[in-house]
């Protein structure tokens, strides 16, 4: 059985469907039994979906500076 550290390393490939069937099956079994890894994969999936849904790209330095300033205010 895979360890939690292996799950965190394989999660992105799993969500991108870049694992062979044995690896994907092992990962699914682990996240079905481990609530922490299940939550980690859910959060990663949500992060990817949110990033895909962003309408504006951060290309200018002003935009990046704006985001950094907003992050440090919290």
TIRO-2110 file (N, C-alpha, C; in Angstrom, 1 decimal):
// TIRO-2110
0.8, -1.2, 0.0, N, 1, A
0.0, 0.0, 0.0, CA, 1, A
0.9, 1.2, 0.0, C, 1, A
0.4, 2.3, -0.7, N, 2, A
1.1, 3.5, -0.8, CA, 2, A
1.1, 4.3, 0.5, C, 2, A
2.2, 5.0, 0.8, N, 3, A
2.3, 5.9, 2.0, CA, 3, A
1.7, 7.3, 1.6, C, 3, A
1.4, 8.0, 2.6, N, 4, A
0.8, 9.4, 2.4, CA, 4, A
1.8, 10.3, 1.6, C, 4, A
3.0, 10.2, 1.9, N, 5, A
4.0, 11.0, 1.2, CA, 5, A
4.0, 10.7, -0.3, C, 5, A
3.8, 9.4, -0.7, N, 6, A
3.7, 9.0, -2.1, CA, 6, A
2.5, 9.5, -2.7, C, 6, A
1.4, 9.5, -1.9, N, 7, A
0.1, 10.1, -2.5, CA, 7, A
0.3, 11.5, -2.8, C, 7, A
0.9, 12.3, -1.9, N, 8, A
1.1, 13.7, -2.2, CA, 8, A
2.0, 13.9, -3.4, C, 8, A
2.9, 13.1, -3.7, N, 9, A
3.8, 13.2, -4.8, CA, 9, A
3.1, 12.8, -6.1, C, 9, A
2.2, 11.9, -6.0, N, 10, A
1.5, 11.3, -7.2, CA, 10, A
0.2, 12.0, -7.6, C, 10, A
-0.3, 12.8, -6.7, N, 11, A
-1.7, 13.4, -6.8, CA, 11, A
-1.9, 14.2, -8.1, C, 11, A
-0.9, 15.0, -8.4, N, 12, A
-1.0, 15.8, -9.6, CA, 12, A
-1.1, 14.9, -10.9, C, 12, A
-0.2, 13.9, -10.9, N, 13, A
-0.3, 13.0, -12.1, CA, 13, A
-1.6, 12.2, -12.1, C, 13, A
-2.1, 11.9, -10.9, N, 14, A
-3.4, 11.2, -10.9, CA, 14, A
-4.5, 12.1, -11.4, C, 14, A
-4.6, 13.3, -11.0, N, 15, A
-5.6, 14.2, -11.5, CA, 15, A
-5.4, 14.6, -13.0, C, 15, A
-4.2, 14.5, -13.5, N, 16, A
-3.9, 14.7, -14.9, CA, 16, A
-4.1, 13.4, -15.7, C, 16, A
-4.4, 12.3, -15.0, N, 17, A
-4.6, 11.0, -15.7, CA, 17, A
-3.3, 10.5, -16.3, C, 17, A
-2.2, 10.8, -15.6, N, 18, A
-0.9, 10.3, -16.1, CA, 18, A
-0.3, 9.1, -15.4, C, 18, A
-1.2, 8.4, -14.6, N, 19, A
-0.7, 7.2, -13.9, CA, 19, A
-1.2, 6.0, -14.7, C, 19, A
-0.4, 4.9, -14.6, N, 20, A
-1.0, 3.6, -15.1, CA, 20, A
-2.1, 3.1, -14.2, C, 20, A
-2.8, 2.1, -14.7, N, 21, A
-4.0, 1.7, -14.0, CA, 21, A
-3.7, 1.1, -12.6, C, 21, A
-2.5, 0.5, -12.4, N, 22, A
-2.1, 0.0, -11.1, CA, 22, A
-1.9, 1.1, -10.1, C, 22, A
-1.1, 2.1, -10.5, N, 23, A
-0.8, 3.3, -9.7, CA, 23, A
-2.1, 4.0, -9.3, C, 23, A
-3.0, 4.2, -10.3, N, 24, A
-4.2, 4.9, -10.0, CA, 24, A
-5.1, 4.1, -9.1, C, 24, A
-5.2, 2.8, -9.3, N, 25, A
-6.0, 2.0, -8.4, CA, 25, A
-5.5, 2.0, -7.0, C, 25, A
-4.1, 1.9, -6.8, N, 26, A
-3.5, 2.0, -5.5, CA, 26, A
-3.8, 3.3, -4.8, C, 26, A
-3.7, 4.4, -5.6, N, 27, A
-4.0, 5.7, -5.0, CA, 27, A
-5.4, 5.8, -4.6, C, 27, A
-6.3, 5.4, -5.4, N, 28, A
-7.8, 5.4, -5.1, CA, 28, A
-8.1, 4.6, -3.8, C, 28, A
-7.4, 3.5, -3.6, N, 29, A
-7.6, 2.7, -2.4, CA, 29, A
-7.2, 3.4, -1.2, C, 29, A
-6.0, 4.0, -1.3, N, 30, A
-5.4, 4.8, -0.2, CA, 30, A
-6.3, 5.9, 0.2, C, 30, A
-6.7, 6.7, -0.8, N, 31, A
-7.6, 7.9, -0.4, CA, 31, A
-8.9, 7.5, 0.0, C, 31, A
-9.4, 6.3, -0.3, N, 32, A
-10.7, 5.8, 0.2, CA, 32, A
-10.5, 5.5, 1.7, C, 32, A
-9.3, 5.2, 2.2, N, 33, A
-9.1, 4.8, 3.6, CA, 33, A
-8.5, 5.9, 4.4, C, 33, A
-7.9, 6.9, 3.8, N, 34, A
-7.2, 7.9, 4.5, CA, 34, A
-7.8, 9.3, 4.3, C, 34, A
-8.5, 9.8, 5.4, N, 35, A
-9.2, 11.0, 5.2, CA, 35, A
-8.3, 12.2, 4.9, C, 35, A
-7.1, 12.2, 5.4, N, 36, A
-6.2, 13.3, 5.2, CA, 36, A
-5.7, 13.4, 3.7, C, 36, A
-5.4, 12.2, 3.1, N, 37, A
-5.0, 12.2, 1.7, CA, 37, A
-6.2, 12.5, 0.8, C, 37, A
-7.4, 12.0, 1.2, N, 38, A
-8.6, 12.3, 0.5, CA, 38, A
-8.9, 13.8, 0.4, C, 38, A
-8.7, 14.4, 1.6, N, 39, A
-8.9, 15.9, 1.7, CA, 39, A
-7.8, 16.6, 0.8, C, 39, A
-6.6, 16.1, 0.9, N, 40, A
-5.5, 16.7, 0.1, CA, 40, A
-5.8, 16.7, -1.4, C, 40, A
-6.2, 15.5, -1.9, N, 41, A
-6.5, 15.4, -3.3, CA, 41, A
-7.7, 16.2, -3.7, C, 41, A
-8.7, 16.3, -2.8, N, 42, A
-9.9, 17.2, -3.1, CA, 42, A
-9.5, 18.7, -3.2, C, 42, A
-8.6, 19.1, -2.3, N, 43, A
-8.1, 20.5, -2.3, CA, 43, A
-7.3, 20.7, -3.5, C, 43, A
-6.5, 19.8, -3.9, N, 44, A
-5.7, 20.0, -5.1, CA, 44, A
-6.6, 20.0, -6.4, C, 44, A
-7.6, 19.2, -6.4, N, 45, A
-8.5, 19.2, -7.5, CA, 45, A
-9.2, 20.6, -7.6, C, 45, A
-9.7, 21.1, -6.5, N, 46, A
-10.3, 22.4, -6.4, CA, 46, A
-9.4, 23.5, -6.8, C, 46, A
-8.2, 23.4, -6.4, N, 47, A
-7.2, 24.5, -6.8, CA, 47, A
-7.0, 24.5, -8.3, C, 47, A
-6.9, 23.3, -8.9, N, 48, A
-6.7, 23.2, -10.3, CA, 48, A
-7.9, 23.8, -11.0, C, 48, A
-9.1, 23.4, -10.6, N, 49, A
-10.3, 23.9, -11.2, CA, 49, A
-10.4, 25.4, -11.1, C, 49, A
-10.1, 26.0, -9.9, N, 50, A
-10.1, 27.4, -9.8, CA, 50, A
-9.1, 28.1, -10.7, C, 50, A
-7.9, 27.6, -10.8, N, 51, A
-6.9, 28.2, -11.7, CA, 51, A
-7.4, 28.1, -13.1, C, 51, A
-8.0, 27.1, -13.5, N, 52, A
-8.5, 27.0, -14.9, CA, 52, A
-9.6, 28.0, -15.1, C, 52, A
-10.4, 28.3, -14.1, N, 53, A
-11.5, 29.2, -14.2, CA, 53, A
-11.1, 30.7, -14.1, C, 53, A
-9.9, 31.0, -13.9, N, 54, A
-9.5, 32.4, -13.8, CA, 54, A
-9.6, 33.0, -15.2, C, 54, A
-10.3, 34.2, -15.3, N, 55, A
-10.5, 34.8, -16.6, CA, 55, A
-9.3, 35.7, -17.0, C, 55, A
-8.7, 36.3, -16.0, N, 56, A
-7.6, 37.2, -16.3, CA, 56, A
-6.3, 36.6, -16.0, C, 56, A
-5.4, 36.7, -16.9, N, 57, A
-4.0, 36.2, -16.7, CA, 57, A
-3.2, 37.3, -16.0, C, 57, A
-2.3, 36.9, -15.2, N, 58, A
-1.4, 37.8, -14.5, CA, 58, A
-0.1, 37.9, -15.4, C, 58, A
-0.1, 38.9, -16.3, N, 59, A
1.0, 39.1, -17.2, CA, 59, A
1.9, 40.3, -16.8, C, 59, A
1.2, 41.3, -16.4, N, 60, A
2.0, 42.5, -16.1, CA, 60, A
2.5, 42.5, -14.7, C, 60, A
3.6, 43.3, -14.5, N, 61, A
4.2, 43.4, -13.2, CA, 61, A
3.2, 44.1, -12.2, C, 61, A
2.4, 45.0, -12.7, N, 62, A
1.4, 45.7, -11.8, CA, 62, A
0.4, 44.7, -11.3, C, 62, A
0.0, 43.7, -12.1, N, 63, A
-1.0, 42.8, -11.6, CA, 63, A
-0.4, 41.9, -10.6, C, 63, A
0.8, 41.4, -10.8, N, 64, A
1.5, 40.5, -9.8, CA, 64, A
1.7, 41.3, -8.5, C, 64, A
2.1, 42.5, -8.6, N, 65, A
2.3, 43.3, -7.4, CA, 65, A
1.0, 43.5, -6.6, C, 65, A
-0.1, 43.7, -7.4, N, 66, A
-1.4, 43.9, -6.7, CA, 66, A
-1.8, 42.6, -6.0, C, 66, A
-1.6, 41.5, -6.5, N, 67, A
-1.9, 40.2, -5.9, CA, 67, A
-1.1, 40.0, -4.6, C, 67, A
0.2, 40.3, -4.7, N, 68, A
1.1, 40.1, -3.6, CA, 68, A
0.7, 41.1, -2.5, C, 68, A
0.4, 42.3, -2.8, N, 69, A
0.0, 43.3, -1.8, CA, 69, A
-1.3, 42.8, -1.1, C, 69, A
-2.2, 42.3, -1.8, N, 70, A
-3.5, 41.8, -1.2, CA, 70, A
-3.2, 40.6, -0.3, C, 70, A
-2.3, 39.7, -0.7, N, 71, A
-2.0, 38.5, 0.1, CA, 71, A
-1.3, 38.9, 1.4, C, 71, A
-0.5, 39.9, 1.4, N, 72, A
0.2, 40.3, 2.6, CA, 72, A
-0.6, 41.1, 3.6, C, 72, A
-1.7, 41.6, 3.1, N, 73, A
-2.6, 42.4, 4.0, CA, 73, A
-3.4, 41.5, 4.9, C, 73, A
-3.6, 40.2, 4.6, N, 74, A
-4.4, 39.3, 5.4, CA, 74, A
-3.7, 38.8, 6.5, C, 74, A
END
